[in-house]
Amino acid sequence: MENQLIRKSYYEAYMEENEKIHPVRVLGAIYMAEQQKELPDLSYIRFAQGEVYFHNKDYETAIFKWENISNELEPWAKKNVADAYFELDCLSTAEGIYKSVKSDNDILNTEVSLRLFWLYSEENKYDAAVKMIKKAVSLKPDYSNVTELARAFFEDHQDWGNAIELAVNEALRTESPLWYDILKAYAEEGRTNTVEPGYFTQVLTELYRLDPTRFEQLAVSLWIGYKGTDFYFSWLKEMHRILAGTEASRSGDWHDLSALFKDTYLELISGKIKLKSLEGIIPLLLTSWIKVTDSAQELAAAAAVLSWNEMFPSSLSAIAMQEAEFLIGRAQSYTHADEKALQLFDSLTGWAKDHNLQVANRLEWIIREVANLTTHHLLIAGTQGSGKSSLINSILGNGLSEEASSAVRVFKDNQEASVIQITDVEIREITEPAELKAAADRNPSGSLFEFGLAAPFLKENKLTVMDTPELDGTYFTRNELFRYTGFADSLLYVVDANKPINGREMDLLSQVHKQSPELRIHILLTNLDSISGEIAAAQLIDDTSEKVNEVFPGAEVFAFSARYESSQQLEDLSQFISLYTQDRVIETERIRKLLFFIRKSIHYLLDKRTEIESGLTESIKWDEDITSKLNGAVHQLEDLQHEKVRSIKKSYSAMKEIIRDELKSQIPELLKGSAETISEDSDFGKIDQELNDDMNTRIKSHIQTAVLPRVYTEMNNWIGFSRGEFNESQAYLDEMAEGFNTLFEEERLRLKCDFKVLEDWSRDADRMTSGYQMEPVNILLRFNPSHFLLKSAGKLLGAIPQNKSMLYNRYKQFVENEDFNEVAETITNKFMQQFELFENSLERDLVLFFREPFHNLNETIQEVKEDMKTSQDSLALMKSNPEVYRDPLKLFEVRLRQYEWMSEADKAPRVKANNL
């Protein structure tokens, strides 16, 4: 019945005996027959007629029929009316009618919800459509294709939140693998990483009960999706809770999950995340990992648990620790520890580079050498006069033994000769013997010199020989030996046969053994040929061997002498070396050495960080002091400039006034001297013009021949004086620059003044004294009462001969007694004008002279201030955020300890970190 109502095929019940007649005719006949009854019930027939009209797209008639239903089919009739209006595209009317349907029938309500879903989809009312499809799913989730319809709708609209919710609910409801697989696909596509991880707890827990394999697949997919998101740590905590609530164990063969635990652990402790953020998550991660680890990862998991708990005591549960100890106890030694150690070191050096730090080059060189398993590292040591140099010369076949012998030297077989100096801060090639000696003498304790040379003995025996300075009882030589015992595979201690090994040397070797217990120590006796008699020589060898073996069981003694036949001795030495290297498991020993020197590198960086902080503090204080000194230097330079301006200007002003006074006093005498040109025969009508011209000529000639040469001399004397002042200033500034450059330890200041100013002054002096273009001065042609009367008399009386004598005397008396001081003042002022203009420019020129030193000082002050600001910012960052440096190095140490546990897994007792 419900299927008929859904498909609108209720009318088929009336067609069982009338299959060949059209339903309209059949139902019409039935309708007419029913109408003839005393109490006709037409609702059923009308309902059926409405269906037929609907199928034939006569929607108006169908609506008319269905609107007149008053029995139990009325809710279905309303729904059908809405369907008809939907087909007529009267969506608003259809929506209202759908909403008016009231029924307790879940199927009808589901149908209404689906019809409204399609209606809202048609109208692009997404939220309303979502509400209807979710209602349909909740009412009747098993209804034909309703969940598939909902899933397709959500996926088409990329509504992953509702799609995930549907998948989770259906997975829990149906327990169908299909929905779990759909959820896994969503995770793999990255659709789940915005959902709170706790949302998946129940579905994962149920899936573990139903299908552990699918549980692992879904968990891995979700895990990968959460990586790099804000929910990552929440997911890791939730995963721990999920596993803790299940019976999951190592027997489940969780290969993918275990590998993901390992990758996540290594990622978290890579140094990119603050340690404080990890302290609450790593123990949970490790506890879960040790619970479900597979056989491939169980050693790594156990080592991770033990190393973390060592570095952070009591952070892991007793159960986790017991599991880890059990797994370590049954595990085989980790075969790839050397590769992992080098990867760890590369990560360490990369991190250091990113933080403007650097692992000591010497340590890096050692680590790379230790990783090379193709050569045996033989360390040779001995006291002064032991014959060590002769031994090395014999091995190398050349005379290199004295070069840089005050430092540690390494000899390697190489076709091309080379010398490389390796210190903590640099690696450089050395090409000249003098340079080698200077480098070794300058920094013997901090340098290691690698010699590459053609050495057949080294090549045949696959040896790298390290030679330390001869032991002389000083701390330096002893320290250089102890610094490299961890690098060597074997120690060959050279002893002069004439000076048997003494108690102090045995104490030294005991300390070496204590520091490096795995280092094989052997004795080489030199000058054995000097012992008279074979019996005495053999006895010495036996005594030495017995004495040494009491402390170092297995130590061998080898006799050597420069006087023996060289090739035979080298062959014997080769056999000796082969004897004590053939039973070595060098890979295991080298792994320990690698881890040992990586630990030293971590500690070096920790110390470097402290050193950098102290260096920044000292640098800031130094910058402050030097800035204060530089500012003081600027003030001193200002005082110097002021003093020289005053001195040079004063000297010039004094010189100028002397010239002015002399010229001013000489001009009146020159003008009065013109009286000698007057005679009784003079034309007194024109005498004033002639006298005026003569006076101008006299003045011009005097200036040209007497004054200008004198001025030239005085100017040059003044320039010479100024040069002396300039030289004195430059000497003072050179001394100042030298003092500052000594503090800077570089040529930072060059306080050079501009001596071109003197050249300019010399050119100006030449220009001002090379000639004087004097314009004629009106001396006697000016209006003057006495002169006017005399001039008028000359014109009136000059033509009368007897009056000439009188005019001669009067003119001569006038010229000789006239006051020419005003004229002299005028002429002197005009002549001195250019010298005064020159004087006005002196201060500007002197400023130019000192300009470059001022610029250099101020520029240096600014540079120092910028350096200080950079140091202050760096120091503030280091102090405010110390974990930026401390935490990653701590985590590097955790990883290192993990590899130590792994490499020593099959040893009993296991070697602890402080013994490596």
Residue, then its C-alpha position, 0 to 999 in steps of 0.5 A: m500500500e505504501n509503495q503504491l502511494i509513493r509511486k502514485s499507483y493506488y489506482e491499479a487496485y481498481m484495474e485488476e479485472n479491467e487491464k485492457i480498458h483505460p483507467v479513466r473509463v474504469l474509474g469513471a464507471i466505478y465513480m458513477a456506480e458508487q454515486q448511486k449508493e445511499l452513502p457513497d464513499l468517493s474519496y478513494i476513487r477520487f484519490a485514484q482518479g487524481e493519480v491517473y490524471f497526474h500521470n497523464k499530466d492533467y495536473e489541474t484535474a488531479i489537484f481538483k480530485w485530491e483536494n476533495i479527499s477526507n479519509e485516511l488518504e488525505p495527508w497523501a493527497k495533500k502531498n500529491v497536490a504539492d507534487a502537482y504544483f511542483e510540476l506546474d512550477c508553482l514552487s511557492t504554493a507547493e512548498g506551503i502545501y508540503k509544509s501543511v502535511k501532518s502525519d505520524n507516518d515516517i514514510l510519508n514524512t520522509e517523502v515530504s522531506l525529499r520533495l522539499f529537498w528537491l524543491y529547495s535544490e531547484e530554488n538554490k536554497y542550500d541551507a533549507a535543502v540540507k535541513m530537508i535531506k538530513k531530516a529525511v535521513s534521520l526519519k528513515p535512513d534505510y529508505s531507498n537511496v536516501t543516504e546515497l542521495a544525501r552523500a552525493f548532494f554534500e559531495d557535489h556541493q563540497d559540504w565536507g562537514n555534513a558529508i563526514e557527519l553522514a559517513v560517521n553516523e552511517a558507519l556507526r549505525t550500519e557497521s558497514p565497511l562501505w561507510y568506513d571506507i568512504l570516511k577513509a577516502y575523505a581523510e586521504e583527500g584532506r577533508t577531515n583535518t578541520v574536524e575536531p579529532g575527538y569527533f572520530t573517537q567513537v567510530l575508530t573505537e567501533l572499527y577496531r572491534l569490527d575490523p582492526t585492519r581497517f582501523e589501522q588504515l583509517a587511523v593512518s589516513l586521519w593522522i596524515g591529514y592532521k599533520g601540519t594543522d592546528f589539530y595535530f597535537s589534539w589528534l595525537k592525544e586522542m589517538h593515545r586515548i583511543l589505543a589506551g581504551t582498546e586491547a591493541s598490542r604488538s601482536g596486531d602487526w601494525h606496520d603502517l601505524s608503527a612507522l607513522f609513530k616513528d616518523t612523527y616522533l622524529e619530526l616532533i623532536s627535530g628541533k622545530i617545536k619548542l620543548k615546552s610544547l612537547e613535554g605533554i605530548i611526547p610521553l603519550l606518543l611513546t607510550s602508544w608507540i611501544k604498545v603497538t610497535d611492530s617488529a621492524q620498529e620495536l628497537a627504535a620505539a624502545a630506544a626512544v622510550l628509554s632515551w626520553n625518560e633518561m633526559f626527562p626522568s619519570s615522564l613515562s609510565a613504569i609499564a612503558m619503561q618495562e616494555a622498552e627494557f624488554l624489547i631492548g633486551r631481546a633486540q639485535s644491534y641496529t645495523h644502520a646506526d652509522e647512517k642514522a648518526l650521520q643523518l643526525f649530524d647533518s641535521l645538527t649542522g643544518w640547524a646550526k647554519d640556520h641559526n648563524l652557528q657553526v659546528a667546529n670544523r675540527l669536529e666535523w672533520i673528525i666525524r667525516e673521517v670516523a665515518n670512513l671505514t676504509t682506513h685505520h686511524l693510527l695515533i702515534a705518541g711518544t716523549q721527546g727523544s723517543g724516536k717518534s720522528s724517525l718512525i714517522n719518517s720511515i713510514l712516510g719515506n720523506g722528511l716531513s716529520e719536522e714540519a708543523s711538529s708542534a701541532v697535531r698532524v695527520f698523514k694520508d695517502n694522496q697522489e697530489a701533495s697538499v697541506i690543509q689547516i683545520t681549526d674550529v673556525e676555518i679550513r684553509e689550504i697552505t702552499e708555502p713552508a713558511e706559511l705552514k710554520a707560521a700557522a703552526d706556531r701561531n695556533p698549535s693547540g687549535s690546529l690540525f694539519e692534514f698532509g696528503l702525500a704519496a705514501p705507499f706504506l699508508k696505502e698498502n696498509k690502509l692507514t691514516v696516521m695521526d702524530t701528536p706533539e712529543l710529550d714533554g710533561t706540559y699540559f699542552t702536549r698532554n692535552e693534544l694527545f687526549r683530545y684525539t684518543g677518541f678518534a683513533d682506532s689504535l695508539l702506538y706509543v713510542v719508547d726509546a729502548n735506552k729509556p724504558i717506559n717509566g711510571r709516569e708514562m704508565d700513568l699517562l697511558s692508564q688515563v688514556h685507557k680510562q678515557s678511551p677503554e676500547l682504544r688498543i694500546h701498543i708499544l714500539l721500542t726504538n733504538l733496540d740495536s743500541i742494546s748490546g746483545e740479543i739476549a738483553a734486547a729480548q729481555l727488554i722486550d719481554d719486560t716491557s711487554e709484561k709491564v704493559n700487559e699488567v695494565f693493558p692486556g693484549a698489548e703488543v710490543f714491536a722493535f724498530s730502529a732507523r739503523y735496521e734495513s728499512s724495507q724489512q722493518l716496514e714489512d715487519l711493521s705492516q705485519f704487526i699492524s695487521l696482527y692487531t687489526q684483523d680481529r676488529v669489528i671496526e663498524t661497531e667501534r666507529i659507531r660509538k666514536l661517531l656518536f661520541f663526537i656528535r655529542k661533543s658537537i652538541h655540547y660545543l654548540l651549547d657552549k657556543r651559544t653561551e659564548i655568543e651571548s657573552g660576546l654580544t654583551e661585550s660587543i655592546k659594551w665595546d660599541e658604547d665605549i667606542t661611540s663615546k670615544l668617537n664622539g669625544a674625537v668629534h669634539q676634539l676635531e671641532d676644537l682643532q678646527h676652531e683653533k686653526v681657523r682662528s690662528i690662520k685668519k689672525s695671521y692673514s689679518a695681521m699680514k693684510e694690515i701691514i700691507r695696508d698701513e705701508l701702502k697708505s703711508q707711501i701714497p702721500e709721499l709718492l703724490k707729493g713727489s709729483a712737485e718735481t715735474i712742475s717748472e716755470d715753463s709748464d703750461f699752467g692752464k693744463i698743469d692740474q691734468e698733467l699733475n693728476d696723470d703723473m700722480n696716477t702713473r707714480i702710484k700704479s708703478h709703485i704698486q706694480t713694482a714694489v707693493l705686489p712683490r711684497v704682497y706676494t712674498e707675504m702671502n707665500n709666507w702666510i701660506g707656508f705658515s698655514r701649511g705648518e698648521f695643516n701638517e700639525s693638524q694632519a699629524y694629530l688626526d693621523e695619531m687619532a686614526e691610528g689609535f682608533n684603528t688599533l681598537f678596531e683592529e682594522e683600517r676603519l678610520r682615514l682622517k685625511c684632510d683636504f690639502k688642495v686648499l693650499e693649492d687653491w690659495s697659492r693660485d689665488a695669491d698668484r692671481m692677486t699679485s700678478g698685476y693690478q689694473m688700476e683705474p685713474v684716480n681723480i686726485l687734483l681734478r676734484f673740487n677744492p677751494s684752494h685748488f680751484l683758485l690756483k687753477s683759475a689763476g693759472k688760466l688767467l695769468g699763465a699767458i703772462p711770462q712774468n707771472k709764471s715764476m709766481l705760479y710755479n712757486r704756488y703750484k709747487q708749494f701746493v703739491e708739496n703741502e697738500d694733505f693726500n691722506e684721504v686719497a691714499e685711503t681711497i686708493t688703498n681700500k680699492f687695492m686691498q678689496q680683493f684681499e679682503l674678499f679672500e679673507n672672507s672665504l678663509e673660514r669656508d676653505l678651512v671647513l673644507f679642509f677638515r670636512e672629510p675627517f668630520h664625515n669619516l668620524n660621523e659615518t663611523i659613529q653611525e656604523v658602530k651604532e647600527d652594529m650595536k643596535t643589531s647586537q642589542d636586538s640579537l641579545a634581547l631575542m636570545k635572552s627573551n627566547p632562550e629555548v630557541y637555541r637550548d630546546p633543539l640541542k636538547l632534542f638533538e641529544v635525545r635523538l643521539r641517546q636513542y641511537e646509542w641505545m639502538s647501537e648497544a642493544d645487544k650488549a650486556p651490560r649496555v654502554k651508558a652515554n657518559n662512558l662513550 
